[in-house]
Amino acid sequence: MDHTSKKQLQVAAWSNDNGPVPEQDINAIVQSAVDMQTAPGLGYTDKNYYVNAKPYDIWIPHRENELENALAIASTFAMNQAQNQIFNNVKTMLVFMVSEPRHVMTASNDPPIWDKELNDSHSWVSSAYGSDGEMDQKVKQEWNKFNSYMDELLKVERYKKEKKQYDSLPDMVVPYHVFHQEHVTMIYQSVGMAMASAVSKCRELGYYSQFHTTYRRSVAWHDFYGNKFHPEKKWYPTAILLIGTQPSVGKISASRNSRDKIDSDTSFVTGNPPVNDSLVAIKTFEGIPILDPRRKEKDDGKGKKRSIDHLQGTVIIPDSHMKFFWEQYGKHSSDPRKLFSMCYSTRLSSCDSQFDGWLKKNMLDG
């Protein structure tokens, strides 16, 4: 554990005494993220020829009293993973919102000259670079196309609610699937570097972090927040970063902590060096239990794996999540209990009984 990368712990769950991050430290973490370099070609060039636009904004929900709503959206339709995606005890959250740069809104709707040539020649894998104006047009067209796609999904969401037939999960979204490969590469490169910088700053300041991809159910985010993050709704939450003071359990790759020290003058170093079998994966990190990556997941007999029951005793779905589910989906469903089970049962074996208890407490009929 002699260098920074090995000191990065991926939190899998937070303890009951996890504390919030002071606002000045949040500012330092966000500052570190936005100060990180970004991929070229996504911003505009000012009069001094400096590219000064990034493809993302960072939203800090608790500063608008929106933390519980944001966590509930991320939790309700989360996919099954070996971490607590019910997000118990989270106090601080950053959301990396990718959006169409504001200056692109004024760009021409005419397709760039080379755009048609690329499509006609089937050479779409060629570089999309052109002049600044052409790139702005290209970026705008791609956001327009994806926005149209999202609008169709939102129509389905509205119909299901209006007809009281919200009995299925929202469609999963492949983010930026109509974007040119170069555009997508720039987005992920920029967000990845910003998140890495933020995580490193967290560690420097003595905090722990947990990251989670959010984009797959971005239709749910749009359904709730509309044009909050962009006047034309051209925004998509790509990742969230949860920050805190006290994890209850964490994850560290067994191979990452079982590799021999690189001591070679070779010109090519593989990212997957041999693992020394004599080294045992660590079981604790600064007193924090580490999940055993070789553990066996239980099967409930219906082919559903339970993956988070063991993380911190009995995982409780917060009342705020229950209320959010009911207001946004449950009361619009012909079978709220079944829908709730579809959302949570692959992650939490006790979800049905918890939902029944919440309905009874609030005198609602599920």
C-alpha positions as CSV (number, residue, x, y, z in Angstrom):
1,M,0.0,0.0,0.0
2,D,2.8,2.3,-0.9
3,H,1.3,4.6,-3.5
4,T,-1.9,6.6,-4.1
5,S,-3.7,4.2,-6.5
6,K,-3.6,1.3,-4.0
7,K,-5.0,3.7,-1.3
8,Q,-8.2,4.3,-3.2
9,L,-11.0,2.3,-1.7
10,Q,-14.3,1.8,-3.6
11,V,-16.9,2.1,-0.9
12,A,-19.7,-0.5,-1.1
13,A,-21.9,0.7,1.8
14,W,-21.8,3.5,4.4
15,S,-22.1,3.2,8.1
16,N,-24.8,4.7,10.3
17,D,-22.3,7.3,11.7
18,N,-21.2,8.4,8.2
19,G,-20.9,12.2,8.3
20,P,-21.4,14.9,5.7
21,V,-18.4,16.6,4.0
22,P,-17.9,20.2,5.0
23,E,-18.9,22.7,2.3
24,Q,-15.4,24.1,1.9
25,D,-14.0,20.6,1.2
26,I,-16.8,19.9,-1.3
27,N,-15.7,23.1,-3.1
28,A,-12.1,21.9,-3.1
29,I,-13.1,18.5,-4.5
30,V,-15.3,20.1,-7.2
31,Q,-12.5,22.6,-8.0
32,S,-10.1,19.7,-8.5
33,A,-12.5,18.1,-10.9
34,V,-13.2,21.1,-13.1
35,D,-9.5,22.1,-13.1
36,M,-8.7,18.8,-14.7
37,Q,-7.9,19.0,-18.4
38,T,-10.6,18.0,-20.9
39,A,-10.7,16.4,-24.3
40,P,-10.4,18.8,-27.3
41,G,-13.1,19.5,-29.8
42,L,-16.1,19.9,-27.4
43,G,-15.8,23.5,-26.5
44,Y,-15.7,26.8,-28.2
45,T,-12.7,29.0,-28.8
46,D,-12.7,32.5,-27.3
47,K,-11.1,35.6,-28.6
48,N,-7.8,34.5,-27.1
49,Y,-8.1,31.1,-28.7
50,Y,-8.6,29.3,-25.5
51,V,-11.0,26.3,-25.5
52,N,-13.0,26.9,-22.4
53,A,-16.1,24.7,-22.4
54,K,-16.4,21.2,-20.8
55,P,-19.0,18.6,-21.8
56,Y,-20.3,18.3,-18.2
57,D,-21.6,20.2,-15.2
58,I,-21.4,19.0,-11.6
59,W,-24.6,19.1,-9.6
60,I,-24.5,19.1,-5.8
61,P,-28.1,18.0,-4.9
62,H,-28.1,18.7,-1.1
63,R,-27.5,22.4,-1.7
64,E,-31.0,22.5,-3.2
65,N,-32.6,20.0,-0.7
66,E,-32.7,17.5,-3.6
67,L,-30.4,14.8,-2.2
68,E,-33.2,12.4,-1.2
69,N,-34.9,12.7,-4.6
70,A,-31.7,12.3,-6.5
71,L,-30.7,9.2,-4.5
72,A,-34.2,7.8,-4.9
73,I,-34.0,8.1,-8.6
74,A,-30.6,6.4,-8.7
75,S,-31.7,3.7,-6.3
76,T,-35.2,2.8,-7.7
77,F,-34.0,1.4,-11.0
78,A,-30.4,0.5,-10.2
79,M,-29.0,-2.7,-11.5
80,N,-27.9,-5.6,-9.3
81,Q,-24.3,-5.1,-8.2
82,A,-22.1,-6.0,-5.2
83,Q,-22.7,-2.6,-3.5
84,N,-25.5,-1.0,-1.6
85,Q,-27.3,0.9,-4.4
86,I,-30.1,1.8,-1.9
87,F,-27.5,4.4,-0.7
88,N,-28.2,4.2,3.0
89,N,-26.6,6.9,5.1
90,V,-25.3,9.0,2.1
91,K,-24.8,12.7,3.0
92,T,-22.8,14.1,0.1
93,M,-23.3,13.4,-3.6
94,L,-21.9,14.9,-6.8
95,V,-23.7,14.2,-10.1
96,F,-21.7,14.6,-13.4
97,M,-24.3,16.0,-15.8
98,V,-23.2,15.8,-19.5
99,S,-25.1,18.3,-21.6
100,E,-25.0,20.2,-24.9
101,P,-22.6,23.1,-24.4
102,R,-24.7,26.3,-24.1
103,H,-22.9,28.1,-26.9
104,V,-24.0,25.3,-29.3
105,M,-27.6,26.3,-28.8
106,T,-27.1,29.2,-31.2
107,A,-25.3,27.1,-33.8
108,S,-26.8,26.6,-37.3
109,N,-29.1,23.6,-37.8
110,D,-27.6,23.1,-41.3
111,P,-25.6,19.9,-41.5
112,P,-21.8,20.5,-41.9
113,I,-20.6,20.1,-45.5
114,W,-18.6,17.1,-44.7
115,D,-21.3,15.4,-42.7
116,K,-23.2,14.3,-45.8
117,E,-20.0,13.2,-47.4
118,L,-19.1,11.0,-44.5
119,N,-22.6,9.3,-44.5
120,D,-22.6,8.8,-48.3
121,S,-19.1,7.3,-48.2
122,H,-19.9,5.1,-45.2
123,S,-16.7,6.4,-43.7
124,W,-18.3,7.3,-40.4
125,V,-15.3,5.9,-38.6
126,S,-13.2,8.7,-40.0
127,S,-12.4,11.7,-37.8
128,A,-15.3,14.2,-37.4
129,Y,-13.0,17.1,-36.9
130,G,-13.7,20.2,-38.9
131,S,-13.8,23.9,-38.1
132,D,-15.1,25.2,-34.8
133,G,-18.4,26.1,-36.5
134,E,-18.7,22.7,-38.2
135,M,-18.0,20.9,-34.9
136,D,-20.7,23.0,-33.2
137,Q,-23.2,22.0,-35.9
138,K,-22.3,18.4,-35.6
139,V,-22.6,18.4,-31.8
140,K,-26.0,20.2,-32.0
141,Q,-27.3,17.7,-34.5
142,E,-26.3,14.7,-32.4
143,W,-28.0,16.2,-29.3
144,N,-31.1,16.9,-31.3
145,K,-31.3,13.3,-32.4
146,F,-30.8,11.9,-28.9
147,N,-33.3,14.3,-27.5
148,S,-35.9,13.1,-30.0
149,Y,-35.2,9.6,-28.9
150,M,-35.6,10.5,-25.3
151,D,-38.8,12.3,-26.0
152,E,-40.3,9.1,-27.4
153,L,-39.4,7.2,-24.3
154,L,-40.9,10.0,-22.1
155,K,-44.2,9.7,-24.1
156,V,-44.3,6.0,-23.1
157,E,-43.7,7.0,-19.5
158,R,-46.5,9.6,-19.5
159,Y,-48.9,7.1,-21.2
160,K,-48.2,4.4,-18.6
161,K,-48.9,6.9,-15.8
162,E,-52.0,8.4,-17.4
163,K,-53.5,5.0,-18.0
164,K,-52.6,3.7,-14.5
165,Q,-50.6,1.0,-16.3
166,Y,-47.1,1.7,-14.9
167,D,-46.4,-2.1,-14.6
168,S,-42.9,-2.3,-16.2
169,L,-39.6,-0.7,-15.7
170,P,-38.5,2.2,-17.9
171,D,-36.4,1.3,-20.9
172,M,-32.7,1.1,-20.4
173,V,-30.8,3.7,-22.4
174,V,-27.5,3.3,-24.3
175,P,-26.0,6.8,-23.7
176,Y,-25.0,8.9,-26.6
177,H,-25.7,6.0,-29.1
178,V,-26.3,8.4,-32.0
179,F,-23.2,10.4,-31.4
180,H,-20.1,10.1,-33.6
181,Q,-17.5,7.9,-31.9
182,E,-15.1,10.8,-31.5
183,H,-17.7,12.8,-29.7
184,V,-18.5,10.0,-27.3
185,T,-14.8,9.4,-26.7
186,M,-14.3,13.0,-25.8
187,I,-17.2,12.9,-23.3
188,Y,-16.0,9.8,-21.4
189,Q,-12.4,10.9,-21.5
190,S,-13.3,14.3,-20.0
191,V,-15.7,12.9,-17.3
192,G,-13.3,10.1,-16.4
193,M,-10.4,12.5,-15.9
194,A,-12.6,14.8,-13.8
195,M,-13.8,12.0,-11.6
196,A,-10.3,10.6,-11.1
197,S,-9.2,14.1,-10.0
198,A,-12.1,14.4,-7.6
199,V,-11.5,11.0,-6.1
200,S,-7.8,11.8,-5.6
201,K,-8.8,15.0,-3.9
202,C,-11.2,13.1,-1.6
203,R,-8.4,10.8,-0.6
204,E,-6.0,13.7,0.0
205,L,-8.6,15.3,2.3
206,G,-9.2,12.1,4.2
207,Y,-12.6,11.1,2.7
208,Y,-13.9,8.0,1.1
209,S,-15.8,7.7,-2.2
210,Q,-18.2,5.5,-4.0
211,F,-19.0,5.9,-7.7
212,H,-22.1,4.7,-9.6
213,T,-23.1,5.0,-13.2
214,T,-26.5,6.5,-13.6
215,Y,-27.1,6.9,-17.3
216,R,-28.9,3.6,-18.1
217,R,-32.1,4.8,-16.6
218,S,-31.6,8.4,-17.6
219,V,-35.2,8.4,-18.8
220,A,-36.3,8.3,-15.1
221,W,-34.1,11.4,-14.4
222,H,-35.6,13.3,-17.3
223,D,-39.1,12.3,-16.3
224,F,-38.6,13.9,-12.9
225,Y,-36.3,16.9,-13.6
226,G,-37.3,17.9,-17.1
227,N,-35.4,20.9,-18.4
228,K,-33.8,21.7,-15.0
229,F,-30.3,21.2,-16.2
230,H,-30.7,22.5,-19.8
231,P,-33.4,24.7,-21.3
232,E,-33.9,22.2,-24.1
233,K,-33.6,19.1,-21.9
234,K,-30.3,18.1,-23.6
235,W,-28.6,16.7,-20.5
236,Y,-27.8,13.2,-19.2
237,P,-26.5,12.1,-15.8
238,T,-23.5,10.0,-16.6
239,A,-22.1,9.2,-13.1
240,I,-22.5,10.0,-9.5
241,L,-19.8,10.3,-6.9
242,L,-20.8,9.7,-3.2
243,I,-18.4,11.1,-0.6
244,G,-18.3,10.4,3.1
245,T,-16.3,10.0,6.3
246,Q,-17.1,6.4,7.4
247,P,-17.7,3.3,5.1
248,S,-19.1,0.1,6.6
249,V,-17.6,-2.1,3.9
250,G,-15.5,-1.6,0.8
251,K,-14.2,-3.2,-2.3
252,I,-10.6,-3.6,-3.5
253,S,-9.6,-5.9,-6.4
254,A,-7.9,-9.0,-5.1
255,S,-5.4,-8.9,-8.0
256,R,-4.6,-5.3,-7.5
257,N,-3.4,-6.1,-4.0
258,S,-1.7,-9.4,-4.9
259,R,0.7,-8.2,-7.6
260,D,4.4,-8.2,-7.3
261,K,6.1,-4.8,-7.5
262,I,6.9,-3.9,-11.1
263,D,10.7,-4.0,-11.2
264,S,11.7,-4.2,-14.9
265,D,13.2,-2.2,-17.7
266,T,10.9,-3.6,-20.3
267,S,9.4,-1.1,-22.8
268,F,5.9,-2.7,-22.6
269,V,4.1,-3.2,-19.3
270,T,0.8,-5.1,-19.3
271,G,-2.1,-3.8,-17.4
272,N,-2.6,-7.3,-16.1
273,P,0.7,-8.4,-14.6
274,P,1.0,-11.9,-13.0
275,V,-0.6,-12.3,-9.6
276,N,1.6,-13.7,-6.9
277,D,-0.5,-16.5,-5.4
278,S,1.5,-16.4,-2.2
279,L,0.0,-13.0,-1.5
280,V,-3.4,-13.0,0.1
281,A,-6.0,-10.4,-0.8
282,I,-6.5,-7.9,2.1
283,K,-9.5,-8.4,4.3
284,T,-9.5,-5.0,6.0
285,F,-8.5,-1.5,4.9
286,E,-7.9,1.0,7.6
287,G,-10.2,-1.1,9.8
288,I,-12.9,-1.3,7.1
289,P,-14.0,-4.8,6.1
290,I,-13.4,-5.6,2.4
291,L,-15.8,-7.8,0.5
292,D,-14.5,-11.2,-0.5
293,P,-14.6,-11.2,-4.3
294,R,-14.8,-15.0,-4.3
295,R,-17.9,-15.1,-2.1
296,K,-20.8,-17.2,-3.3
297,E,-24.0,-15.3,-4.0
298,K,-27.3,-17.0,-2.9
299,D,-30.0,-18.0,-5.3
300,D,-33.6,-17.7,-4.1
301,G,-34.7,-20.5,-6.4
302,K,-36.1,-18.2,-9.0
303,G,-32.8,-17.3,-10.6
304,K,-32.5,-14.1,-8.7
305,K,-29.2,-13.3,-7.0
306,R,-29.1,-11.4,-3.7
307,S,-26.1,-9.2,-3.6
308,I,-26.3,-6.6,-0.8
309,D,-28.1,-8.2,2.2
310,H,-24.7,-8.9,3.8
311,L,-23.2,-5.5,3.4
312,Q,-24.2,-3.9,6.7
313,G,-26.7,-6.2,8.5
314,T,-30.3,-5.5,7.6
315,V,-30.4,-3.0,4.8
316,I,-33.4,-0.7,5.2
317,I,-34.9,1.1,2.2
318,P,-35.4,4.7,3.4
319,D,-38.8,6.2,3.8
320,S,-37.9,8.9,1.3
321,H,-37.2,6.2,-1.3
322,M,-40.5,4.5,-0.6
323,K,-42.4,7.8,-0.8
324,F,-40.6,8.7,-4.1
325,F,-41.5,5.3,-5.6
326,W,-45.1,5.6,-4.6
327,E,-45.6,9.2,-5.8
328,Q,-43.8,8.7,-9.1
329,Y,-44.7,5.1,-10.0
330,G,-46.6,3.1,-7.4
331,K,-49.8,5.0,-7.4
332,H,-49.8,4.9,-11.2
333,S,-49.5,1.1,-11.3
334,S,-52.2,-1.6,-11.3
335,D,-50.0,-3.7,-9.0
336,P,-47.6,-1.4,-7.0
337,R,-46.3,-4.3,-4.9
338,K,-45.2,-6.3,-7.9
339,L,-43.6,-3.2,-9.5
340,F,-41.7,-2.5,-6.3
341,S,-40.4,-6.0,-6.3
342,M,-39.3,-5.6,-9.9
343,C,-37.3,-2.6,-8.8
344,Y,-35.7,-4.0,-5.6
345,S,-36.0,-7.8,-5.2
346,T,-32.8,-8.7,-7.1
347,R,-30.9,-6.5,-4.7
348,L,-32.7,-7.0,-1.4
349,S,-34.5,-10.1,-0.2
350,S,-36.6,-8.2,2.3
351,C,-38.0,-5.6,0.0
352,D,-41.5,-6.9,-0.1
353,S,-42.0,-6.9,3.6
354,Q,-40.5,-3.5,3.9
355,F,-42.8,-2.1,1.3
356,D,-45.8,-3.8,2.9
357,G,-44.8,-2.2,6.2
358,W,-44.5,1.3,4.6
359,L,-47.9,0.9,2.9
360,K,-49.5,-0.1,6.2
361,K,-47.9,2.8,8.1
362,N,-49.1,5.3,5.5
363,M,-52.6,3.6,5.2
364,L,-52.2,3.0,1.5
365,D,-53.5,0.1,-0.6
366,G,-50.7,-1.7,-2.5
